[in-house]
Amino acid sequence: MIRKLGILTSGGDSPGMNAAIRAVTRCALGNGIEVVGIKDGYKGLINADFVPFNKGSVSEILSRGGTILGSARLPEFKEPAVVDKACEILRENEIDALVVIGGDGSYRGAKALTDRGINCIGLPGTIDNDITGTDETIGFDTALQTVVEAVDKLRDTSSSHHRCSVVEVMGNHCGDLAVYSGIACGAEIVVTPETGYDEEDILERLRYLDNLGKNHAIVIISEKICDVEGLARKISATTGFSGRSTVLGHIQRGGSPSPKDRVLASRMGEKAVDLLVSGVGGHCVGIMNNEIISLPINEALSMPKTSRKALYRLFDRLV
């Protein structure tokens, strides 16, 4: 039986985390379970930085971006002695179970705690959409909207100056933000880990578009693939377009979560509490075919990433 439940957010923040915190808190309180917020992820857990939560603690946070609990990375949490200390602190504070909102590293920490007798459930909170075991992560939809709004504005100014805008988006080795925004914005070229990077092919395609009389072009590139400023300079030097680079950076993580992310986070938060109440630990929550599901964390992390071949095929047909 769970008497007291902890919540923490770990890794990079994402819009919708607060909606998940709210849902977990209110669903747990409705089951007669005390709730404790843990500040700054696993770092706050190790430091016993706990805040008692009631219904009022999570009022008016549904529309706020970021996370009211704060987040921090703690690489040392991979060490067995550090996990043992965390379990000791949780037991000293009579915290029976934990909901962890974050990425795959956060999931591994939750699994390690579960293996030591503290039931944990992971919720996928990241804008990158790079977690297996779910079709979509909390924050992805909001980040996609942010990218689309920025690229739409860049297209306006690119059209006025015969420019090619090279836009770097986040993704952490996952091309979802790039290909989704490429389709939504009508980009001319999308470069992701899935497509690979062929600089001469990009330049040749831009020369072809220039010869067709196009007065602008948009190239969207996932982070960690190339130097976008260097590519923009080569575009200026070898094509008829004036190349300009834009790195959207952490602006993609900010902003009020979209309605879709608020609902997704709320559904996942409810599922997390239901799982813990039924005695399940070491699982992560996901959404597949619009159904909220859960999987053992090890099984989810070993799954292959869902193929986006249909999306890339659609993009190619629309260019």
Secondary structure, DSSP 4 states (H G I P E B T S, - for coil): --SEEEEEE-SS--TTHHHHHHHHHHHHHHTT-EEEEETTHHHHHHTT-EEEE-GGGGTT-TT--S-TT-----GGGGSHHHHHHHHHHHHHTT--EEEEEE-HHHHHHHHHHHHTT-EEEEEEB-TT---TT-S--BTHHHHHHHHHHHHHHHHHHHHHHTEEEEEEE--SS--HHHHHHHHHHT-SEEE-TTT---HHHHHHHHHHHHHTT-S-EEEEEETTSS-HHHHHHHHHHHSSSEEEEEE-GGGGG-SPPPHHHHHHHHHHHHHHHHHHHTT--SEEEEEETTEEEEEEHHHHHHSPPPP-HHHHHHHHHH-
